[in-house]
Amino acid sequence: MKRINLILALAVTVLLIGCSSPHIITLKDGRSITTKDTPHMNNDGFYEYETLDGFDASVNGEEVLEIHEK
């Protein structure tokens, strides 16, 4: 029984790790921001994302040139 629980726990961990993938936000001024997961635009036109340090941050959508998966 413990072996099955261990296998299930490992499978869930692998699936969760695969769900979030780093992205790179390239700004029009040439700067790049690496995010922990996929940025999402809010109702105010800002992209919200989580930094690699685990902090929540946002950037004005008008400043964004492109967003792509790392």
N, CA, C and O atoms as a Maestro MAE file, in Angstrom:
{
 s_m_m2io_version
 :::
 2.0.0
}

f_m_ct {
 s_m_title
 :::
 protein
 m_atom[280] {
  # First column is atom index #
  i_m_mmod_type
  r_m_x_coord
  r_m_y_coord
  r_m_z_coord
  i_m_residue_number
  s_m_chain_name
  s_m_pdb_residue_name
  s_m_pdb_atom_name
  i_m_atomic_number
  :::
  1 25 0.822 -1.192 0.000 1 A "MET " " N  " 7
  2 3 0.000 0.000 0.000 1 A "MET " " CA " 6
  3 2 0.869 1.261 0.000 1 A "MET " " C  " 6
  4 15 0.570 2.225 -0.704 1 A "MET " " O  " 8
  5 25 1.950 1.250 0.795 2 A "LYS " " N  " 7
  6 3 2.825 2.417 0.835 2 A "LYS " " CA " 6
  7 2 3.488 2.654 -0.519 2 A "LYS " " C  " 6
  8 15 3.717 3.795 -0.921 2 A "LYS " " O  " 8
  9 25 3.789 1.566 -1.208 3 A "ARG " " N  " 7
  10 3 4.439 1.683 -2.512 3 A "ARG " " CA " 6
  11 2 3.515 2.364 -3.524 3 A "ARG " " C  " 6
  12 15 3.958 3.195 -4.316 3 A "ARG " " O  " 8
  13 25 2.241 2.010 -3.493 4 A "ILE " " N  " 7
  14 3 1.265 2.626 -4.399 4 A "ILE " " CA " 6
  15 2 1.127 4.114 -4.091 4 A "ILE " " C  " 6
  16 15 1.077 4.935 -5.006 4 A "ILE " " O  " 8
  17 25 1.067 4.463 -2.809 5 A "ASN " " N  " 7
  18 3 0.968 5.873 -2.418 5 A "ASN " " CA " 6
  19 2 2.192 6.655 -2.884 5 A "ASN " " C  " 6
  20 15 2.067 7.790 -3.341 5 A "ASN " " O  " 8
  21 25 3.365 6.057 -2.770 6 A "LEU " " N  " 7
  22 3 4.590 6.716 -3.213 6 A "LEU " " CA " 6
  23 2 4.564 6.942 -4.722 6 A "LEU " " C  " 6
  24 15 4.928 8.018 -5.196 6 A "LEU " " O  " 8
  25 25 4.142 5.948 -5.463 7 A "ILE " " N  " 7
  26 3 4.065 6.071 -6.922 7 A "ILE " " CA " 6
  27 2 3.056 7.148 -7.318 7 A "ILE " " C  " 6
  28 15 3.322 7.947 -8.217 7 A "ILE " " O  " 8
  29 25 1.911 7.173 -6.659 8 A "LEU " " N  " 7
  30 3 0.904 8.201 -6.948 8 A "LEU " " CA " 6
  31 2 1.428 9.593 -6.617 8 A "LEU " " C  " 6
  32 15 1.210 10.534 -7.380 8 A "LEU " " O  " 8
  33 25 2.110 9.731 -5.498 9 A "ALA " " N  " 7
  34 3 2.665 11.027 -5.108 9 A "ALA " " CA " 6
  35 2 3.699 11.507 -6.125 9 A "ALA " " C  " 6
  36 15 3.718 12.686 -6.478 9 A "ALA " " O  " 8
  37 25 4.542 10.619 -6.590 10 A "LEU " " N  " 7
  38 3 5.533 10.989 -7.601 10 A "LEU " " CA " 6
  39 2 4.870 11.380 -8.916 10 A "LEU " " C  " 6
  40 15 5.299 12.332 -9.568 10 A "LEU " " O  " 8
  41 25 3.837 10.660 -9.306 11 A "ALA " " N  " 7
  42 3 3.127 10.967 -10.551 11 A "ALA " " CA " 6
  43 2 2.472 12.346 -10.479 11 A "ALA " " C  " 6
  44 15 2.545 13.120 -11.434 11 A "ALA " " O  " 8
  45 25 1.840 12.649 -9.363 12 A "VAL " " N  " 7
  46 3 1.197 13.955 -9.189 12 A "VAL " " CA " 6
  47 2 2.243 15.061 -9.220 12 A "VAL " " C  " 6
  48 15 2.015 16.107 -9.829 12 A "VAL " " O  " 8
  49 25 3.374 14.851 -8.580 13 A "THR " " N  " 7
  50 3 4.443 15.846 -8.572 13 A "THR " " CA " 6
  51 2 4.943 16.122 -9.984 13 A "THR " " C  " 6
  52 15 5.122 17.280 -10.363 13 A "THR " " O  " 8
  53 25 5.163 15.092 -10.749 14 A "VAL " " N  " 7
  54 3 5.635 15.259 -12.125 14 A "VAL " " CA " 6
  55 2 4.602 16.016 -12.954 14 A "VAL " " C  " 6
  56 15 4.965 16.886 -13.744 14 A "VAL " " O  " 8
  57 25 3.337 15.702 -12.787 15 A "LEU " " N  " 7
  58 3 2.286 16.395 -13.537 15 A "LEU " " CA " 6
  59 2 2.206 17.864 -13.160 15 A "LEU " " C  " 6
  60 15 2.033 18.716 -14.031 15 A "LEU " " O  " 8
  61 25 2.329 18.171 -11.882 16 A "LEU " " N  " 7
  62 3 2.259 19.562 -11.441 16 A "LEU " " CA " 6
  63 2 3.454 20.363 -11.933 16 A "LEU " " C  " 6
  64 15 3.310 21.531 -12.295 16 A "LEU " " O  " 8
  65 25 4.611 19.762 -11.949 17 A "ILE " " N  " 7
  66 3 5.795 20.452 -12.449 17 A "ILE " " CA " 6
  67 2 5.623 20.761 -13.929 17 A "ILE " " C  " 6
  68 15 6.046 21.821 -14.391 17 A "ILE " " O  " 8
  69 25 5.023 19.871 -14.662 18 A "GLY " " N  " 7
  70 3 4.815 20.073 -16.087 18 A "GLY " " CA " 6
  71 2 3.784 21.135 -16.403 18 A "GLY " " C  " 6
  72 15 3.780 21.662 -17.515 18 A "GLY " " O  " 8
  73 25 2.913 21.469 -15.474 19 A "CYS " " N  " 7
  74 3 1.852 22.440 -15.716 19 A "CYS " " CA " 6
  75 2 2.367 23.871 -15.749 19 A "CYS " " C  " 6
  76 15 1.817 24.701 -16.473 19 A "CYS " " O  " 8
  77 25 3.390 24.175 -14.996 20 A "SER " " N  " 7
  78 3 3.912 25.530 -14.999 20 A "SER " " CA " 6
  79 2 5.261 25.533 -15.692 20 A "SER " " C  " 6
  80 15 6.166 24.780 -15.332 20 A "SER " " O  " 8
  81 25 5.375 26.382 -16.679 21 A "SER " " N  " 7
  82 3 6.634 26.463 -17.399 21 A "SER " " CA " 6
  83 2 7.062 27.923 -17.476 21 A "SER " " C  " 6
  84 15 6.229 28.810 -17.662 21 A "SER " " O  " 8
  85 25 8.350 28.171 -17.334 22 A "PRO " " N  " 7
  86 3 8.848 29.547 -17.381 22 A "PRO " " CA " 6
  87 2 8.569 30.201 -18.733 22 A "PRO " " C  " 6
  88 15 8.602 29.544 -19.774 22 A "PRO " " O  " 8
  89 25 8.300 31.480 -18.700 23 A "HIS " " N  " 7
  90 3 8.088 32.268 -19.907 23 A "HIS " " CA " 6
  91 2 9.011 33.476 -19.867 23 A "HIS " " C  " 6
  92 15 9.484 33.879 -18.804 23 A "HIS " " O  " 8
  93 25 9.256 34.040 -21.028 24 A "ILE " " N  " 7
  94 3 10.058 35.254 -21.122 24 A "ILE " " CA " 6
  95 2 9.183 36.344 -21.713 24 A "ILE " " C  " 6
  96 15 8.606 36.183 -22.789 24 A "ILE " " O  " 8
  97 25 9.094 37.454 -20.995 25 A "ILE " " N  " 7
  98 3 8.383 38.637 -21.478 25 A "ILE " " CA " 6
  99 2 9.450 39.580 -22.026 25 A "ILE " " C  " 6
  100 15 10.342 40.004 -21.292 25 A "ILE " " O  " 8
  101 25 9.361 39.908 -23.309 26 A "THR " " N  " 7
  102 3 10.288 40.863 -23.909 26 A "THR " " CA " 6
  103 2 9.557 42.190 -24.034 26 A "THR " " C  " 6
  104 15 8.478 42.269 -24.623 26 A "THR " " O  " 8
  105 25 10.161 43.230 -23.471 27 A "LEU " " N  " 7
  106 3 9.555 44.554 -23.502 27 A "LEU " " CA " 6
  107 2 10.041 45.332 -24.720 27 A "LEU " " C  " 6
  108 15 11.076 45.004 -25.301 27 A "LEU " " O  " 8
  109 25 9.292 46.361 -25.104 28 A "LYS " " N  " 7
  110 3 9.621 47.155 -26.286 28 A "LYS " " CA " 6
  111 2 10.955 47.878 -26.149 28 A "LYS " " C  " 6
  112 15 11.580 48.206 -27.157 28 A "LYS " " O  " 8
  113 25 11.406 48.134 -24.909 29 A "ASP " " N  " 7
  114 3 12.692 48.812 -24.710 29 A "ASP " " CA " 6
  115 2 13.871 47.837 -24.688 29 A "ASP " " C  " 6
  116 15 15.007 48.247 -24.447 29 A "ASP " " O  " 8
  117 25 13.607 46.537 -24.940 30 A "GLY " " N  " 7
  118 3 14.675 45.554 -25.032 30 A "GLY " " CA " 6
  119 2 14.905 44.724 -23.786 30 A "GLY " " C  " 6
  120 15 15.615 43.720 -23.836 30 A "GLY " " O  " 8
  121 25 14.319 45.123 -22.672 31 A "ARG " " N  " 7
  122 3 14.491 44.347 -21.443 31 A "ARG " " CA " 6
  123 2 13.716 43.043 -21.529 31 A "ARG " " C  " 6
  124 15 12.730 42.935 -22.258 31 A "ARG " " O  " 8
  125 25 14.180 42.051 -20.768 32 A "SER " " N  " 7
  126 3 13.513 40.752 -20.696 32 A "SER " " CA " 6
  127 2 13.191 40.427 -19.248 32 A "SER " " C  " 6
  128 15 13.971 40.725 -18.343 32 A "SER " " O  " 8
  129 25 12.042 39.816 -19.042 33 A "ILE " " N  " 7
  130 3 11.616 39.379 -17.717 33 A "ILE " " CA " 6
  131 2 11.330 37.890 -17.810 33 A "ILE " " C  " 6
  132 15 10.553 37.454 -18.658 33 A "ILE " " O  " 8
  133 25 11.956 37.112 -16.941 34 A "THR " " N  " 7
  134 3 11.693 35.679 -16.897 34 A "THR " " CA " 6
  135 2 10.684 35.408 -15.794 34 A "THR " " C  " 6
  136 15 10.875 35.825 -14.652 34 A "THR " " O  " 8
  137 25 9.616 34.712 -16.136 35 A "THR " " N  " 7
  138 3 8.553 34.421 -15.177 35 A "THR " " CA " 6
  139 2 8.569 32.947 -14.801 35 A "THR " " C  " 6
  140 15 9.134 32.111 -15.507 35 A "THR " " O  " 8
  141 25 7.940 32.651 -13.681 36 A "LYS " " N  " 7
  142 3 7.870 31.271 -13.203 36 A "LYS " " CA " 6
  143 2 6.807 30.475 -13.958 36 A "LYS " " C  " 6
  144 15 6.928 29.261 -14.122 36 A "LYS " " O  " 8
  145 25 5.760 31.174 -14.418 37 A "ASP " " N  " 7
  146 3 4.653 30.509 -15.107 37 A "ASP " " CA " 6
  147 2 4.113 31.420 -16.204 37 A "ASP " " C  " 6
  148 15 4.723 32.444 -16.512 37 A "ASP " " O  " 8
  149 25 2.997 31.067 -16.785 38 A "THR " " N  " 7
  150 3 2.416 31.837 -17.881 38 A "THR " " CA " 6
  151 2 1.793 33.134 -17.374 38 A "THR " " C  " 6
  152 15 0.944 33.096 -16.484 38 A "THR " " O  " 8
  153 25 2.198 34.286 -17.924 39 A "PRO " " N  " 7
  154 3 1.576 35.556 -17.537 39 A "PRO " " CA " 6
  155 2 0.133 35.631 -18.049 39 A "PRO " " C  " 6
  156 15 -0.191 35.091 -19.107 39 A "PRO " " O  " 8
  157 25 -0.715 36.301 -17.288 40 A "HIS " " N  " 7
  158 3 -2.117 36.478 -17.681 40 A "HIS " " CA " 6
  159 2 -2.462 37.954 -17.606 40 A "HIS " " C  " 6
  160 15 -2.079 38.638 -16.657 40 A "HIS " " O  " 8
  161 25 -3.193 38.455 -18.616 41 A "MET " " N  " 7
  162 3 -3.587 39.858 -18.628 41 A "MET " " CA " 6
  163 2 -4.820 40.064 -17.755 41 A "MET " " C  " 6
  164 15 -5.786 39.306 -17.839 41 A "MET " " O  " 8
  165 25 -4.776 41.103 -16.912 42 A "ASN " " N  " 7
  166 3 -5.926 41.416 -16.070 42 A "ASN " " CA " 6
  167 2 -6.834 42.419 -16.791 42 A "ASN " " C  " 6
  168 15 -6.558 42.808 -17.926 42 A "ASN " " O  " 8
  169 25 -7.905 42.829 -16.132 43 A "ASN " " N  " 7
  170 3 -8.890 43.737 -16.740 43 A "ASN " " CA " 6
  171 2 -8.346 45.140 -16.976 43 A "ASN " " C  " 6
  172 15 -8.913 45.901 -17.760 43 A "ASN " " O  " 8
  173 25 -7.239 45.493 -16.296 44 A "ASP " " N  " 7
  174 3 -6.657 46.827 -16.441 44 A "ASP " " CA " 6
  175 2 -5.595 46.898 -17.536 44 A "ASP " " C  " 6
  176 15 -4.998 47.954 -17.748 44 A "ASP " " O  " 8
  177 25 -5.353 45.782 -18.238 45 A "GLY " " N  " 7
  178 3 -4.372 45.778 -19.311 45 A "GLY " " CA " 6
  179 2 -2.950 45.485 -18.861 45 A "GLY " " C  " 6
  180 15 -2.001 45.738 -19.604 45 A "GLY " " O  " 8
  181 25 -2.793 44.959 -17.664 46 A "PHE " " N  " 7
  182 3 -1.477 44.598 -17.150 46 A "PHE " " CA " 6
  183 2 -1.316 43.083 -17.161 46 A "PHE " " C  " 6
  184 15 -2.251 42.348 -16.844 46 A "PHE " " O  " 8
  185 25 -0.119 42.622 -17.528 47 A "TYR " " N  " 7
  186 3 0.195 41.204 -17.427 47 A "TYR " " CA " 6
  187 2 0.652 40.916 -16.005 47 A "TYR " " C  " 6
  188 15 1.578 41.555 -15.504 47 A "TYR " " O  " 8
  189 25 0.008 39.961 -15.361 48 A "GLU " " N  " 7
  190 3 0.381 39.547 -14.013 48 A "GLU " " CA " 6
  191 2 1.135 38.232 -14.108 48 A "GLU " " C  " 6
  192 15 0.770 37.350 -14.885 48 A "GLU " " O  " 8
  193 25 2.192 38.106 -13.309 49 A "TYR " " N  " 7
  194 3 3.026 36.909 -13.346 49 A "TYR " " CA " 6
  195 2 3.717 36.725 -12.004 49 A "TYR " " C  " 6
  196 15 3.700 37.613 -11.151 49 A "TYR " " O  " 8
  197 25 4.325 35.556 -11.834 50 A "GLU " " N  " 7
  198 3 5.103 35.262 -10.637 50 A "GLU " " CA " 6
  199 2 6.578 35.262 -11.024 50 A "GLU " " C  " 6
  200 15 6.973 34.612 -11.992 50 A "GLU " " O  " 8
  201 25 7.394 35.999 -10.259 51 A "THR " " N  " 7
  202 3 8.824 36.053 -10.546 51 A "THR " " CA " 6
  203 2 9.484 34.740 -10.146 51 A "THR " " C  " 6
  204 15 8.877 33.912 -9.468 51 A "THR " " O  " 8
  205 25 10.718 34.558 -10.568 52 A "LEU " " N  " 7
  206 3 11.459 33.354 -10.204 52 A "LEU " " CA " 6
  207 2 11.693 33.275 -8.701 52 A "LEU " " C  " 6
  208 15 11.908 32.190 -8.160 52 A "LEU " " O  " 8
  209 25 11.652 34.434 -8.019 53 A "ASP " " N  " 7
  210 3 11.819 34.479 -6.566 53 A "ASP " " CA " 6
  211 2 10.520 34.198 -5.819 53 A "ASP " " C  " 6
  212 15 10.512 34.121 -4.591 53 A "ASP " " O  " 8
  213 25 9.420 34.044 -6.559 54 A "GLY " " N  " 7
  214 3 8.140 33.737 -5.934 54 A "GLY " " CA " 6
  215 2 7.270 34.941 -5.623 54 A "GLY " " C  " 6
  216 15 6.244 34.798 -4.958 54 A "GLY " " O  " 8
  217 25 7.654 36.130 -6.089 55 A "PHE " " N  " 7
  218 3 6.865 37.332 -5.845 55 A "PHE " " CA " 6
  219 2 5.875 37.561 -6.980 55 A "PHE " " C  " 6
  220 15 6.152 37.213 -8.127 55 A "PHE " " O  " 8
  221 25 4.717 38.148 -6.661 56 A "ASP " " N  " 7
  222 3 3.748 38.532 -7.682 56 A "ASP " " CA " 6
  223 2 4.168 39.880 -8.259 56 A "ASP " " C  " 6
  224 15 4.575 40.776 -7.520 56 A "ASP " " O  " 8
  225 25 4.069 40.021 -9.579 57 A "ALA " " N  " 7
  226 3 4.451 41.259 -10.244 57 A "ALA " " CA " 6
  227 2 3.546 41.477 -11.443 57 A "ALA " " C  " 6
  228 15 2.791 40.589 -11.838 57 A "ALA " " O  " 8
  229 25 3.630 42.674 -12.017 58 A "SER " " N  " 7
  230 3 2.843 42.973 -13.213 58 A "SER " " CA " 6
  231 2 3.605 43.963 -14.083 58 A "SER " " C  " 6
  232 15 4.483 44.686 -13.611 58 A "SER " " O  " 8
  233 25 3.251 43.979 -15.358 59 A "VAL " " N  " 7
  234 3 3.847 44.907 -16.310 59 A "VAL " " CA " 6
  235 2 2.736 45.382 -17.244 59 A "VAL " " C  " 6
  236 15 1.842 44.618 -17.606 59 A "VAL " " O  " 8
  237 25 2.808 46.645 -17.624 60 A "ASN " " N  " 7
  238 3 1.815 47.230 -18.511 60 A "ASN " " CA " 6
  239 2 1.840 46.508 -19.857 60 A "ASN " " C  " 6
  240 15 2.902 46.342 -20.459 60 A "ASN " " O  " 8
  241 25 0.682 46.084 -20.320 61 A "GLY " " N  " 7
  242 3 0.581 45.360 -21.578 61 A "GLY " " CA " 6
  243 2 1.056 46.160 -22.775 61 A "GLY " " C  " 6
  244 15 1.490 45.578 -23.769 61 A "GLY " " O  " 8
  245 25 0.983 47.496 -22.703 62 A "GLU " " N  " 7
  246 3 1.432 48.341 -23.806 62 A "GLU " " CA " 6
  247 2 2.950 48.336 -23.946 62 A "GLU " " C  " 6
  248 15 3.473 48.697 -25.001 62 A "GLU " " O  " 8
  249 25 3.665 47.930 -22.892 63 A "GLU " " N  " 7
  250 3 5.127 47.879 -22.931 63 A "GLU " " CA " 6
  251 2 5.650 46.542 -23.451 63 A "GLU " " C  " 6
  252 15 6.847 46.399 -23.700 63 A "GLU " " O  " 8
  253 25 4.755 45.557 -23.618 64 A "VAL " " N  " 7
  254 3 5.170 44.197 -23.975 64 A "VAL " " CA " 6
  255 2 5.270 44.044 -25.491 64 A "VAL " " C  " 6
  256 15 4.340 44.369 -26.229 64 A "VAL " " O  " 8
  257 25 6.417 43.541 -25.933 65 A "LEU " " N  " 7
  258 3 6.622 43.246 -27.347 65 A "LEU " " CA " 6
  259 2 6.173 41.827 -27.658 65 A "LEU " " C  " 6
  260 15 5.443 41.598 -28.622 65 A "LEU " " O  " 8
  261 25 6.618 40.857 -26.827 66 A "GLU " " N  " 7
  262 3 6.220 39.465 -27.027 66 A "GLU " " CA " 6
  263 2 6.373 38.677 -25.738 66 A "GLU " " C  " 6
  264 15 7.104 39.069 -24.828 66 A "GLU " " O  " 8
  265 25 5.666 37.558 -25.685 67 A "ILE " " N  " 7
  266 3 5.764 36.613 -24.578 67 A "ILE " " CA " 6
  267 2 5.924 35.236 -25.197 67 A "ILE " " C  " 6
  268 15 5.141 34.840 -26.060 67 A "ILE " " O  " 8
  269 25 6.940 34.508 -24.753 68 A "HIS " " N  " 7
  270 3 7.122 33.154 -25.269 68 A "HIS " " CA " 6
  271 2 7.645 32.235 -24.179 68 A "HIS " " C  " 6
  272 15 8.240 32.674 -23.195 68 A "HIS " " O  " 8
  273 25 7.405 30.943 -24.386 69 A "GLU " " N  " 7
  274 3 7.843 29.936 -23.424 69 A "GLU " " CA " 6
  275 2 9.355 29.782 -23.509 69 A "GLU " " C  " 6
  276 15 9.937 29.789 -24.593 69 A "GLU " " O  " 8
  277 25 9.968 29.645 -22.358 70 A "LYS " " N  " 7
  278 3 11.428 29.520 -22.296 70 A "LYS " " CA " 6
  279 2 11.882 28.186 -22.803 70 A "LYS " " C  " 6
  280 15 13.081 27.908 -22.822 70 A "LYS " " O  " 8
  :::
 }
 m_bond[279] {
  # First column is bond index #
  i_m_from
  i_m_to
  i_m_order
  :::
  1 1 2 1
  2 2 3 1
  3 3 4 2
  4 3 5 1
  5 5 6 1
  6 6 7 1
  7 7 8 2
  8 7 9 1
  9 9 10 1
  10 10 11 1
  11 11 12 2
  12 11 13 1
  13 13 14 1
  14 14 15 1
  15 15 16 2
  16 15 17 1
  17 17 18 1
  18 18 19 1
  19 19 20 2
  20 19 21 1
  21 21 22 1
  22 22 23 1
  23 23 24 2
  24 23 25 1
  25 25 26 1
  26 26 27 1
  27 27 28 2
  28 27 29 1
  29 29 30 1
  30 30 31 1
  31 31 32 2
  32 31 33 1
  33 33 34 1
  34 34 35 1
  35 35 36 2
  36 35 37 1
  37 37 38 1
  38 38 39 1
  39 39 40 2
  40 39 41 1
  41 41 42 1
  42 42 43 1
  43 43 44 2
  44 43 45 1
  45 45 46 1
  46 46 47 1
  47 47 48 2
  48 47 49 1
  49 49 50 1
  50 50 51 1
  51 51 52 2
  52 51 53 1
  53 53 54 1
  54 54 55 1
  55 55 56 2
  56 55 57 1
  57 57 58 1
  58 58 59 1
  59 59 60 2
  60 59 61 1
  61 61 62 1
  62 62 63 1
  63 63 64 2
  64 63 65 1
  65 65 66 1
  66 66 67 1
  67 67 68 2
  68 67 69 1
  69 69 70 1
  70 70 71 1
  71 71 72 2
  72 71 73 1
  73 73 74 1
  74 74 75 1
  75 75 76 2
  76 75 77 1
  77 77 78 1
  78 78 79 1
  79 79 80 2
  80 79 81 1
  81 81 82 1
  82 82 83 1
  83 83 84 2
  84 83 85 1
  85 85 86 1
  86 86 87 1
  87 87 88 2
  88 87 89 1
  89 89 90 1
  90 90 91 1
  91 91 92 2
  92 91 93 1
  93 93 94 1
  94 94 95 1
  95 95 96 2
  96 95 97 1
  97 97 98 1
  98 98 99 1
  99 99 100 2
  100 99 101 1
  101 101 102 1
  102 102 103 1
  103 103 104 2
  104 103 105 1
  105 105 106 1
  106 106 107 1
  107 107 108 2
  108 107 109 1
  109 109 110 1
  110 110 111 1
  111 111 112 2
  112 111 113 1
  113 113 114 1
  114 114 115 1
  115 115 116 2
  116 115 117 1
  117 117 118 1
  118 118 119 1
  119 119 120 2
  120 119 121 1
  121 121 122 1
  122 122 123 1
  123 123 124 2
  124 123 125 1
  125 125 126 1
  126 126 127 1
  127 127 128 2
  128 127 129 1
  129 129 130 1
  130 130 131 1
  131 131 132 2
  132 131 133 1
  133 133 134 1
  134 134 135 1
  135 135 136 2
  136 135 137 1
  137 137 138 1
  138 138 139 1
  139 139 140 2
  140 139 141 1
  141 141 142 1
  142 142 143 1
  143 143 144 2
  144 143 145 1
  145 145 146 1
  146 146 147 1
  147 147 148 2
  148 147 149 1
  149 149 150 1
  150 150 151 1
  151 151 152 2
  152 151 153 1
  153 153 154 1
  154 154 155 1
  155 155 156 2
  156 155 157 1
  157 157 158 1
  158 158 159 1
  159 159 160 2
  160 159 161 1
  161 161 162 1
  162 162 163 1
  163 163 164 2
  164 163 165 1
  165 165 166 1
  166 166 167 1
  167 167 168 2
  168 167 169 1
  169 169 170 1
  170 170 171 1
  171 171 172 2
  172 171 173 1
  173 173 174 1
  174 174 175 1
  175 175 176 2
  176 175 177 1
  177 177 178 1
  178 178 179 1
  179 179 180 2
  180 179 181 1
  181 181 182 1
  182 182 183 1
  183 183 184 2
  184 183 185 1
  185 185 186 1
  186 186 187 1
  187 187 188 2
  188 187 189 1
  189 189 190 1
  190 190 191 1
  191 191 192 2
  192 191 193 1
  193 193 194 1
  194 194 195 1
  195 195 196 2
  196 195 197 1
  197 197 198 1
  198 198 199 1
  199 199 200 2
  200 199 201 1
  201 201 202 1
  202 202 203 1
  203 203 204 2
  204 203 205 1
  205 205 206 1
  206 206 207 1
  207 207 208 2
  208 207 209 1
  209 209 210 1
  210 210 211 1
  211 211 212 2
  212 211 213 1
  213 213 214 1
  214 214 215 1
  215 215 216 2
  216 215 217 1
  217 217 218 1
  218 218 219 1
  219 219 220 2
  220 219 221 1
  221 221 222 1
  222 222 223 1
  223 223 224 2
  224 223 225 1
  225 225 226 1
  226 226 227 1
  227 227 228 2
  228 227 229 1
  229 229 230 1
  230 230 231 1
  231 231 232 2
  232 231 233 1
  233 233 234 1
  234 234 235 1
  235 235 236 2
  236 235 237 1
  237 237 238 1
  238 238 239 1
  239 239 240 2
  240 239 241 1
  241 241 242 1
  242 242 243 1
  243 243 244 2
  244 243 245 1
  245 245 246 1
  246 246 247 1
  247 247 248 2
  248 247 249 1
  249 249 250 1
  250 250 251 1
  251 251 252 2
  252 251 253 1
  253 253 254 1
  254 254 255 1
  255 255 256 2
  256 255 257 1
  257 257 258 1
  258 258 259 1
  259 259 260 2
  260 259 261 1
  261 261 262 1
  262 262 263 1
  263 263 264 2
  264 263 265 1
  265 265 266 1
  266 266 267 1
  267 267 268 2
  268 267 269 1
  269 269 270 1
  270 270 271 1
  271 271 272 2
  272 271 273 1
  273 273 274 1
  274 274 275 1
  275 275 276 2
  276 275 277 1
  277 277 278 1
  278 278 279 1
  279 279 280 2
  :::
 }
}
